[in-house]
Amino acid sequence: MTMSAQDIAETAEAYKHDHRDVNGGWLRPAVFGAMDGLVSNFALMSGVVGGSAGHNVIVLTGLAGLAAGAFSMAAGEYTSVASQGEMVQAELALERRELERNPEEELAELAQLYVERGVEPKLAFEVAQQLSADPERALEVHAREEMGIDPYDLPSPLVAAVSSFTAFALGALLPLLPYLLGATSLLPAIGIAAVGLFAAGAVVSKVTARTWWFSGLRQLVLGGAAAGVTFFLGGLIGGHIG
């Protein structure tokens, strides 16, 4: 079967379908931030409650945990993504120099990659030769094939930081809400945190292969275990220093 350039373009356009954005740099920090904010602040507050702290101390602890955690997550995500981007840029600069200094060797290297994937050697060389005609396109192809990255679609450090900060703050706010509204018992916080943990896990299932109930239960169990352990430790330590 042979197809003309027009046939290929028309068929590809008719079959075109969209995929979710998995490289934007916001999904992982947002999910991790929300989970971490909810679990860590709920566990932190549980530990303080276990130590028989008063209402004001619990609220202050929750607010401090929210603020400190959100800024820490944002700073960590920004630094992590920025450092990764800088490393990628360094590798791209190295690859660009190699393309300028050793074009024939780089051409052969690209052709060999296609040969290893089942393309006939002659055709593989012709494809590599055409792709290498434009220096910028050649760099993009080598980056994709050799490093598995798209040099024009790198995650944004700022997007990652903002996503992480916002998600952590929202997650950390949930177990704190009842106390801000005047609650004097941990029970309302437990209820809200449980619903939040299950819901967060269920939402994550939308971008994974897991079922919503499995992801929700898994997050609920992990978060509950963390809160239970810190509540026990808070009571144990509080009883000795009270």
Salt bridges, closest charged atoms under 4 A:
GLU77 OE1 - ARG28 NH2 2.81
GLU95 OE2 - HIS142 ND1 3.45
GLU106 OE1 - HIS142 ND1 3.37
GLU136 OE1 - ARG96 NH2 3.84
GLU140 OE2 - ARG144 NH2 3.14
GLU145 OE1 - ARG117 NH1 2.63
GLU146 OE2 - HIS142 ND1 2.65
ASP150 OD2 - ARG144 NH2 2.91
